[in-house]
């Protein structure tokens, strides 16, 4: 039952994750969904920039999960 809730939570997080990735990352990196944002995280002010100086993998940065 826990795994079902976990997957449901991840699915509900998709819109915020897509928004955040495309706002802060280059297109070629954003489509890989490097950063996963929980649907429970409130994005009050979205300004600034994100610099990743590492090998890029899907879901390598998780905010509000775990």
SULVEN-V687439 format. One record per helix or strand. SS is the DSSP state (h for helix, s for strand). FROM is the first residue (numbers start at 1). LEN is the number of residues. If there is no record, write none. Layout:
BEGIN
ss:SS from:FROM len:LEN
ss:SS from:FROM len:LEN
END
This chain:
BEGIN
ss:h from:2 len:11
ss:h from:14 len:11
ss:h from:27 len:4
ss:s from:35 len:3
ss:s from:61 len:3
END
